[in-house]
Every structure is written in C-alpha cells, then in structure tokens.
Amino acid sequence: MVGGIPELVGHGTTGLLAPAGDAGALASALLKLIEQPTLRAKMGRTARQRAVEKFSLARQLDSLLALWKEVVPCPIR
C-alpha cells in the first residue's frame, strides 16, 4: 500500500491491497481475483458506485464551491 491508495481502495470491498514491495502478497491478491470472478465483478461494481458518488465532477464542484464559500467573504448568500 502506497500513499493515499488505502483512502481510495477499500480492502476486500472495492479491491485488494498488498504492502509495497511484497510480490507474494500481490500475487496472492491477483490469483484470488482470477479464481473468483464473482468477487471480482462485485468489487468492480462497488468501486464504480463509490467513484461516481465520491469523485464525480458534480461532487468535486460542490466541494469546491463549499470551500470557496468558507474562505471567500461574500455579502450575498
């Protein structure tokens, strides 16, 4: 797991995580996904749903607007 990846990928729900540099753990995760197509499909659906909910353009614009409202004084609200 590197950087912000664990914030984006939920281990066991939207993907499988392996420690950085651990080729064995990565191989095990890949084999699990190869051997379990139903799990792979379920994780894919869940990940897509999460991406749409959390990272859509509309969601990002709403977050940016909320931030601007906090930091930029505006007499009209």
C-alpha positions as CSV (number, residue, x, y, z in Angstrom):
1,M,0.0,0.0,0.0
2,V,1.5,3.3,-1.1
3,G,0.5,6.9,-0.4
4,G,-3.2,7.6,-0.5
5,I,-4.2,4.3,-2.1
6,P,-5.9,2.9,1.1
7,E,-8.1,6.1,1.1
8,L,-9.3,5.2,-2.4
9,V,-9.5,1.4,-2.3
10,G,-11.3,-0.4,0.5
11,H,-9.5,-3.7,1.0
12,G,-12.0,-6.5,0.3
13,T,-14.8,-4.2,-0.8
14,T,-13.5,-2.2,-3.8
15,G,-10.3,-4.0,-4.4
16,L,-7.4,-5.9,-2.7
17,L,-4.4,-4.1,-1.2
18,A,-0.9,-5.5,-0.9
19,P,2.0,-4.0,1.0
20,A,4.5,-2.1,-1.2
21,G,7.3,-4.4,-2.3
22,D,5.5,-7.6,-1.2
23,A,5.4,-9.5,-4.5
24,G,4.0,-12.6,-2.8
25,A,1.0,-10.6,-1.4
26,L,0.4,-9.0,-4.8
27,A,0.5,-12.4,-6.5
28,S,-2.0,-13.9,-3.9
29,A,-4.4,-11.0,-4.5
30,L,-4.2,-11.3,-8.2
31,L,-4.8,-15.1,-8.0
32,K,-7.7,-14.6,-5.8
33,L,-9.3,-12.2,-8.3
34,I,-8.5,-14.6,-11.2
35,E,-10.0,-17.5,-9.4
36,Q,-13.1,-15.7,-8.1
37,P,-14.9,-13.9,-11.0
38,T,-18.0,-13.2,-8.9
39,L,-15.9,-11.5,-6.2
40,R,-14.0,-9.6,-8.9
41,A,-17.3,-8.4,-10.5
42,K,-18.8,-7.4,-7.1
43,M,-15.7,-5.4,-6.2
44,G,-15.8,-3.7,-9.7
45,R,-19.4,-2.7,-9.2
46,T,-18.8,-1.4,-5.7
47,A,-15.7,0.5,-6.8
48,R,-17.6,2.1,-9.7
49,Q,-20.5,3.1,-7.5
50,R,-18.1,4.6,-4.9
51,A,-16.2,6.5,-7.7
52,V,-19.4,8.0,-9.0
53,E,-20.6,9.0,-5.5
54,K,-17.3,10.4,-4.2
55,F,-15.4,11.5,-7.2
56,S,-17.9,12.6,-9.9
57,L,-17.4,16.1,-11.4
58,A,-20.6,17.3,-9.8
59,R,-19.4,16.1,-6.3
60,Q,-16.0,17.8,-6.9
61,L,-17.7,21.1,-8.0
62,D,-20.0,21.0,-4.9
63,S,-16.9,20.5,-2.6
64,L,-15.0,23.3,-4.3
65,L,-18.0,25.7,-4.1
66,A,-18.4,24.9,-0.4
67,L,-14.7,25.6,0.2
68,W,-14.9,28.9,-1.6
69,K,-17.9,29.9,0.5
70,E,-15.9,29.2,3.6
71,V,-12.8,31.1,2.6
72,V,-14.1,34.0,0.4
73,P,-16.3,36.5,2.1
74,C,-19.4,37.2,0.1
75,P,-22.1,39.6,1.1
76,I,-24.7,37.8,-1.0
77,R,-25.7,34.3,0.0
